[in-house]
């Protein structure tokens, strides 16, 4: 497992990430878009570290302000 995980960046949670998750969740709901809990964590992490999010599920993230999306189609 350790060898497998070495290929990935592990982002620990902290207060800032938790607050960003809440902001993402509320913003998506306010925009009339439902976002699942796990997708909100992914989006919050990308927004917080100012990194684009690469996804094949663009529609899931359309209600997230400040999120840079890279998607085909």
N, C-alpha and C positions, 0 to 999 in steps of 0.2 A: 504494500500500500504506500509506503514511504517513497519508493522509487516512482510509482505512478503519480503521486501528488507533486513531486519535484518539478514536473512539467508545467505546473499552474502557479499563477500568482494567488496567494491566499490573502484576502483582505479581512483583517479582524474587525469586529464591530466595536463601536464606541458611541458615546453620546451624540456626536455630530452625525454619524450615520443613522442612528435611530431617529433623530430629529428630521433628517432629510427623507427618510422612509415615510414618516408621518406627513410631511409636506407633499411628497409625491402622491401618496394615497388620497389625500384631501383634494389636491389639485385635479387629479384624474376624475374623481367623483364630481367635482364642481364643473368640469368640462363635459359631464354626462357620459363618461367612459368608465367602465368597471375595470379595475386592475387587480389581479390576484396578488396575494401576499408575497409570494416568491418573486413574481415579476416586478413588484414594487421595490423589493430589496435589490434586485439587479439594476433597475433604473436608478435608484437612489445612489448606489455605489458609483455608477458611471457619471452621474451628475456631480457628486461630491469630489471625485478625483479628476473631473473635467476631461473625461475620456469618451470617445464615441462608442456607441453600442452597436455591435454588428448582430443583425437578427434577420430571420426569415419571417418573423411575425410582427411586422411593422405596426399593424393596426393595434396591437396590444399596448403599444407605448405612445400612441398619438396624443394622449391627454397629459403628457408629462412635460411641463415647461422647462426649458433649458437643456433638454436632452438632445444630444447630437446623434442622429440615427444614420446608420449605413445599412442599406437593405437593397436587395435586388427585387424589383417589381413592386 
